[in-house]
Amino acid sequence: MSVFDVMHHHGPWRLAGFAAALTVFLMLHLIRWPVALVARLLLAAQTGLDQRLTNAISPDNAEHVRRTAHV
């Protein structure tokens, strides 16, 4: 079924509505990429900061606790 068949069967307004919906979907998807990238960068920064704070605050015997935590 071609575009002309769809336009003849459903009318030009339905075809324009479908094109608009597809354009909106693609634009929202393209807007999501930078937001997802920023979220991943913030997660990486927060994880690194968490690890540094934990290492600075925890006592020196934390390695012994970490090795025996599975018991």
The first five atom37 places (N, CA, C, CB, O) and aatype in JSON, in Angstrom:
{
  "aatype": [12, 15, 19, 13, 3, 19, 12, 8, 8, 8, 7, 14, 17, 1, 10, 0, 7, 13, 0, 0, 0, 10, 16, 19, 13, 10, 12, 10, 8, 10, 9, 1, 17, 14, 19, 0, 10, 19, 0, 1, 10, 10, 10, 0, 0, 5, 16, 7, 10, 3, 5, 1, 10, 16, 2, 0, 9, 15, 14, 3, 2, 0, 6, 8, 19, 1, 1, 16, 0, 8, 19],
  "atom_mask": [
    [1, 1, 1, 1, 1],
    [1, 1, 1, 1, 1],
    [1, 1, 1, 1, 1],
    [1, 1, 1, 1, 1],
    [1, 1, 1, 1, 1],
    [1, 1, 1, 1, 1],
    [1, 1, 1, 1, 1],
    [1, 1, 1, 1, 1],
    [1, 1, 1, 1, 1],
    [1, 1, 1, 1, 1],
    [1, 1, 1, 0, 1],
    [1, 1, 1, 1, 1],
    [1, 1, 1, 1, 1],
    [1, 1, 1, 1, 1],
    [1, 1, 1, 1, 1],
    [1, 1, 1, 1, 1],
    [1, 1, 1, 0, 1],
    [1, 1, 1, 1, 1],
    [1, 1, 1, 1, 1],
    [1, 1, 1, 1, 1],
    [1, 1, 1, 1, 1],
    [1, 1, 1, 1, 1],
    [1, 1, 1, 1, 1],
    [1, 1, 1, 1, 1],
    [1, 1, 1, 1, 1],
    [1, 1, 1, 1, 1],
    [1, 1, 1, 1, 1],
    [1, 1, 1, 1, 1],
    [1, 1, 1, 1, 1],
    [1, 1, 1, 1, 1],
    [1, 1, 1, 1, 1],
    [1, 1, 1, 1, 1],
    [1, 1, 1, 1, 1],
    [1, 1, 1, 1, 1],
    [1, 1, 1, 1, 1],
    [1, 1, 1, 1, 1],
    [1, 1, 1, 1, 1],
    [1, 1, 1, 1, 1],
    [1, 1, 1, 1, 1],
    [1, 1, 1, 1, 1],
    [1, 1, 1, 1, 1],
    [1, 1, 1, 1, 1],
    [1, 1, 1, 1, 1],
    [1, 1, 1, 1, 1],
    [1, 1, 1, 1, 1],
    [1, 1, 1, 1, 1],
    [1, 1, 1, 1, 1],
    [1, 1, 1, 0, 1],
    [1, 1, 1, 1, 1],
    [1, 1, 1, 1, 1],
    [1, 1, 1, 1, 1],
    [1, 1, 1, 1, 1],
    [1, 1, 1, 1, 1],
    [1, 1, 1, 1, 1],
    [1, 1, 1, 1, 1],
    [1, 1, 1, 1, 1],
    [1, 1, 1, 1, 1],
    [1, 1, 1, 1, 1],
    [1, 1, 1, 1, 1],
    [1, 1, 1, 1, 1],
    [1, 1, 1, 1, 1],
    [1, 1, 1, 1, 1],
    [1, 1, 1, 1, 1],
    [1, 1, 1, 1, 1],
    [1, 1, 1, 1, 1],
    [1, 1, 1, 1, 1],
    [1, 1, 1, 1, 1],
    [1, 1, 1, 1, 1],
    [1, 1, 1, 1, 1],
    [1, 1, 1, 1, 1],
    [1, 1, 1, 1, 1]
  ],
  "atom_positions": [
    [[0.85, -1.17, 0.0], [0.0, 0.0, 0.0], [0.9, 1.24, 0.0], [-0.97, -0.01, 1.22], [1.77, 1.37, 0.86]],
    [[0.7, 2.12, -0.93], [1.53, 3.31, -1.05], [0.91, 4.46, -0.26], [1.71, 3.69, -2.53], [-0.2, 4.36, 0.26]],
    [[1.65, 5.55, -0.2], [1.17, 6.75, 0.48], [-0.06, 7.3, -0.22], [2.29, 7.81, 0.55], [-0.98, 7.8, 0.42]],
    [[-0.06, 7.22, -1.53], [-1.21, 7.73, -2.29], [-2.46, 6.89, -2.05], [-0.88, 7.76, -3.78], [-3.57, 7.42, -2.0]],
    [[-2.28, 5.58, -1.89], [-3.42, 4.73, -1.56], [-4.0, 5.08, -0.19], [-3.0, 3.25, -1.59], [-5.22, 5.14, -0.01]],
    [[-3.12, 5.3, 0.78], [-3.57, 5.67, 2.12], [-4.29, 7.01, 2.08], [-2.38, 5.73, 3.11], [-5.33, 7.18, 2.71]],
    [[-3.73, 7.97, 1.34], [-4.35, 9.28, 1.25], [-5.71, 9.2, 0.54], [-3.43, 10.26, 0.5], [-6.65, 9.9, 0.92]],
    [[-5.81, 8.36, -0.47], [-7.08, 8.21, -1.17], [-8.12, 7.52, -0.28], [-6.88, 7.41, -2.47], [-9.3, 7.87, -0.3]],
    [[-7.66, 6.53, 0.51], [-8.59, 5.76, 1.34], [-8.99, 6.51, 2.62], [-7.95, 4.41, 1.7], [-10.17, 6.52, 2.98]],
    [[-8.04, 7.14, 3.3], [-8.31, 7.77, 4.6], [-8.37, 9.29, 4.55], [-7.26, 7.36, 5.59], [-8.91, 9.91, 5.46]],
    [[-7.84, 9.88, 3.54], [-7.87, 11.34, 3.42], [-6.54, 11.96, 3.82], [0.0, 0.0, 0.0], [-5.74, 11.35, 4.52]],
    [[-6.32, 13.18, 3.36], [-5.04, 13.83, 3.64], [-4.85, 14.23, 5.1], [-4.91, 15.06, 2.78], [-3.72, 14.3, 5.58]],
    [[-5.96, 14.49, 5.81], [-5.82, 14.88, 7.21], [-5.33, 13.73, 8.07], [-7.16, 15.39, 7.75], [-4.54, 13.94, 9.0]],
    [[-5.76, 12.52, 7.79], [-5.27, 11.35, 8.53], [-3.78, 11.13, 8.27], [-6.06, 10.09, 8.16], [-3.02, 10.82, 9.18]],
    [[-3.38, 11.3, 7.02], [-1.98, 11.13, 6.66], [-1.12, 12.21, 7.32], [-1.8, 11.18, 5.13], [-0.02, 11.93, 7.8]],
    [[-1.63, 13.45, 7.34], [-0.9, 14.53, 7.99], [-0.82, 14.31, 9.51], [-1.57, 15.89, 7.69], [0.19, 14.61, 10.14]],
    [[-1.89, 13.79, 10.09], [-1.89, 13.48, 11.52], [-0.87, 12.4, 11.86], [0.0, 0.0, 0.0], [-0.17, 12.48, 12.87]],
    [[-0.81, 11.39, 11.02], [0.17, 10.32, 11.23], [1.6, 10.87, 11.12], [-0.04, 9.18, 10.23], [2.46, 10.53, 11.93]],
    [[1.84, 11.71, 10.12], [3.17, 12.29, 9.94], [3.53, 13.18, 11.13], [3.23, 13.11, 8.64], [4.67, 13.17, 11.59]],
    [[2.56, 13.94, 11.64], [2.81, 14.79, 12.81], [3.11, 13.95, 14.05], [1.61, 15.7, 13.07], [4.01, 14.28, 14.82]],
    [[2.35, 12.87, 14.25], [2.59, 12.0, 15.4], [3.97, 11.34, 15.31], [1.5, 10.92, 15.5], [4.67, 11.23, 16.32]],
    [[4.35, 10.92, 14.13], [5.67, 10.32, 13.94], [6.77, 11.34, 14.19], [5.8, 9.74, 12.52], [7.8, 11.01, 14.79]],
    [[6.58, 12.57, 13.75], [7.57, 13.63, 13.97], [7.7, 13.95, 15.45], [7.18, 14.9, 13.19], [8.82, 14.12, 15.95]],
    [[6.59, 14.03, 16.16], [6.63, 14.29, 17.6], [7.34, 13.16, 18.33], [5.2, 14.48, 18.16], [8.14, 13.41, 19.23]],
    [[7.06, 11.93, 17.96], [7.72, 10.78, 18.58], [9.22, 10.84, 18.37], [7.16, 9.47, 18.01], [9.99, 10.63, 19.31]],
    [[9.65, 11.12, 17.16], [11.08, 11.19, 16.88], [11.75, 12.36, 17.59], [11.31, 11.3, 15.38], [12.87, 12.22, 18.07]],
    [[11.08, 13.48, 17.67], [11.66, 14.63, 18.38], [11.8, 14.35, 19.88], [10.79, 15.87, 18.16], [12.81, 14.71, 20.48]],
    [[10.81, 13.72, 20.48], [10.91, 13.37, 21.9], [12.04, 12.39, 22.14], [9.59, 12.79, 22.4], [12.74, 12.47, 23.15]],
    [[12.21, 11.47, 21.21], [13.29, 10.5, 21.35], [14.65, 11.19, 21.23], [13.16, 9.39, 20.29], [15.58, 10.84, 21.96]],
    [[14.78, 12.15, 20.33], [16.04, 12.87, 20.19], [16.32, 13.78, 21.38], [16.02, 13.7, 18.91], [17.48, 13.99, 21.75]],
    [[15.27, 14.31, 21.99], [15.45, 15.14, 23.19], [15.89, 14.27, 24.37], [14.14, 15.89, 23.53], [16.6, 14.74, 25.25]],
    [[15.47, 13.02, 24.39], [15.79, 12.12, 25.5], [17.28, 11.78, 25.57], [14.98, 10.85, 25.38], [17.8, 11.56, 26.66]],
    [[17.97, 11.73, 24.44], [19.38, 11.34, 24.42], [20.27, 12.22, 25.3], [19.9, 11.37, 23.01], [21.0, 11.69, 26.13]],
    [[20.23, 13.54, 25.15], [21.1, 14.35, 26.02], [20.71, 14.24, 27.5], [21.05, 15.81, 25.59], [21.58, 14.27, 28.37]],
    [[19.43, 14.12, 27.77], [18.99, 13.99, 29.16], [19.5, 12.68, 29.75], [17.43, 14.06, 29.26], [19.94, 12.65, 30.9]],
    [[19.45, 11.6, 29.0], [19.97, 10.32, 29.47], [21.48, 10.38, 29.66], [19.6, 9.2, 28.49], [22.01, 9.79, 30.6]],
    [[22.17, 11.08, 28.78], [23.62, 11.22, 28.92], [23.97, 11.99, 30.18], [24.21, 11.93, 27.69], [24.89, 11.6, 30.9]],
    [[23.26, 13.06, 30.45], [23.5, 13.83, 31.68], [23.21, 12.98, 32.91], [22.63, 15.12, 31.7], [23.94, 13.04, 33.9]],
    [[22.16, 12.18, 32.85], [21.83, 11.31, 33.99], [22.94, 10.28, 34.23], [20.49, 10.58, 33.75], [23.28, 10.0, 35.38]],
    [[23.49, 9.72, 33.16], [24.6, 8.76, 33.33], [25.84, 9.43, 33.88], [24.93, 8.08, 31.99], [26.53, 8.86, 34.73]],
    [[26.14, 10.64, 33.42], [27.3, 11.36, 33.95], [27.12, 11.7, 35.42], [27.55, 12.63, 33.14], [28.06, 11.58, 36.2]],
    [[25.92, 12.12, 35.8], [25.65, 12.4, 37.21], [25.75, 11.15, 38.06], [24.28, 13.02, 37.38], [26.25, 11.2, 39.19]],
    [[25.29, 10.02, 37.54], [25.41, 8.76, 38.28], [26.87, 8.38, 38.48], [24.67, 7.63, 37.54], [27.25, 7.95, 39.57]],
    [[27.68, 8.54, 37.45], [29.1, 8.22, 37.58], [29.78, 9.13, 38.6], [29.8, 8.34, 36.22], [30.58, 8.67, 39.42]],
    [[29.46, 10.41, 38.56], [30.05, 11.35, 39.52], [29.6, 11.04, 40.94], [29.68, 12.79, 39.16], [30.4, 11.1, 41.87]],
    [[28.34, 10.72, 41.1], [27.83, 10.41, 42.44], [28.44, 9.12, 42.97], [26.3, 10.3, 42.41], [28.74, 9.03, 44.16]],
    [[28.62, 8.14, 42.11], [29.21, 6.88, 42.54], [30.65, 7.09, 42.99], [29.16, 5.84, 41.42], [31.07, 6.56, 44.02]],
    [[31.4, 7.88, 42.22], [32.78, 8.17, 42.61], [32.85, 8.95, 43.91], [0.0, 0.0, 0.0], [33.7, 8.67, 44.75]],
    [[31.97, 9.91, 44.06], [31.94, 10.7, 45.3], [31.55, 9.84, 46.49], [30.97, 11.88, 45.16], [32.12, 9.98, 47.57]],
    [[30.59, 8.97, 46.3], [30.18, 8.04, 47.37], [31.36, 7.18, 47.81], [29.02, 7.15, 46.9], [31.59, 6.99, 49.0]],
    [[32.09, 6.66, 46.83], [33.21, 5.77, 47.16], [34.3, 6.54, 47.9], [33.78, 5.13, 45.87], [34.87, 6.02, 48.86]],
    [[34.6, 7.76, 47.48], [35.62, 8.56, 48.16], [35.19, 8.89, 49.59], [35.9, 9.85, 47.39], [36.0, 8.81, 50.51]],
    [[33.93, 9.27, 49.77], [33.45, 9.59, 51.12], [33.46, 8.35, 52.01], [32.04, 10.19, 51.06], [33.83, 8.44, 53.18]],
    [[33.06, 7.23, 51.47], [33.05, 5.99, 52.26], [34.45, 5.6, 52.68], [32.41, 4.86, 51.46], [34.67, 5.21, 53.82]],
    [[35.4, 5.71, 51.76], [36.78, 5.38, 52.1], [37.37, 6.36, 53.1], [37.63, 5.35, 50.84], [38.19, 5.97, 53.94]],
    [[36.98, 7.62, 53.04], [37.5, 8.61, 53.97], [36.91, 8.44, 55.37], [37.22, 10.01, 53.45], [37.59, 8.72, 56.36]],
    [[35.67, 8.0, 55.46], [35.01, 7.93, 56.75], [35.22, 6.59, 57.44], [33.53, 8.18, 56.58], [35.34, 6.53, 58.67]],
    [[35.27, 5.51, 56.68], [35.34, 4.18, 57.29], [36.72, 3.94, 57.91], [35.03, 3.09, 56.24], [37.71, 4.52, 57.47]],
    [[36.76, 3.08, 58.93], [38.04, 2.81, 59.62], [38.99, 2.01, 58.72], [37.79, 2.03, 60.93], [38.61, 1.52, 57.66]],
    [[40.24, 1.91, 59.18], [41.26, 1.23, 58.38], [41.01, -0.27, 58.25], [42.61, 1.45, 59.0], [41.51, -0.89, 57.31]],
    [[40.25, -0.86, 59.15], [40.0, -2.3, 59.09], [38.81, -2.63, 58.19], [39.77, -2.85, 60.49], [38.24, -3.71, 58.29]],
    [[38.43, -1.71, 57.33], [37.29, -1.94, 56.44], [37.57, -3.07, 55.46], [36.93, -0.66, 55.68], [36.65, -3.76, 55.03]],
    [[38.84, -3.26, 55.11], [39.18, -4.35, 54.19], [38.88, -5.7, 54.83], [40.68, -4.27, 53.78], [38.4, -6.61, 54.15]],
    [[39.16, -5.84, 56.11], [38.85, -7.09, 56.81], [37.33, -7.31, 56.84], [39.43, -7.08, 58.26], [36.86, -8.43, 56.64]],
    [[36.59, -6.28, 57.08], [35.13, -6.38, 57.12], [34.62, -6.75, 55.73], [34.49, -5.03, 57.59], [33.72, -7.57, 55.6]],
    [[35.19, -6.16, 54.7], [34.75, -6.43, 53.33], [35.04, -7.88, 52.95], [35.44, -5.47, 52.35], [34.24, -8.5, 52.25]],
    [[36.19, -8.43, 53.41], [36.53, -9.81, 53.05], [35.67, -10.82, 53.78], [37.98, -10.08, 53.35], [35.44, -11.91, 53.26]],
    [[35.18, -10.48, 54.96], [34.4, -11.43, 55.73], [32.9, -11.16, 55.64], [34.84, -11.4, 57.18], [32.12, -11.79, 56.36]],
    [[32.48, -10.25, 54.79], [31.07, -9.9, 54.71], [30.22, -11.01, 54.1], [30.9, -8.64, 53.9], [29.02, -11.06, 54.33]],
    [[30.83, -11.9, 53.33], [30.06, -12.96, 52.68], [29.64, -14.05, 53.64], [30.85, -13.56, 51.56], [28.79, -14.88, 53.29]],
    [[30.2, -14.1, 54.85], [29.89, -15.15, 55.81], [28.57, -14.91, 56.46], [30.96, -15.27, 56.86], [28.14, -15.7, 57.3]]
  ]
}
